[in-house]
């Protein structure tokens, strides 16, 4: 057996699995393709942070309050994960 790591964002990895270019992928959350089977192997906690001066130290925001501020994410593809976190009932 030969393992060759490939690093990409979740959507890119999922596309490669669907096309048969990868046997599996380790990504955050469930895949979007119905042709991919998913299994949870771990739980990871994420933290939102703000620039100094944006909020008072120790401020804790609800999801709805957080979404009133501009959000910077890794890519445009991160928006679905953001909304799933902030508004979980909208995606169930």
Secondary structure, DSSP 4 states (H G I P E B T S, - for coil): ---------HHHHHHHHHTTS-S----SS--S-TTS---------------BTTB-TT----HHHHTTS----SSGGGHHHHHHHHTGGGG-
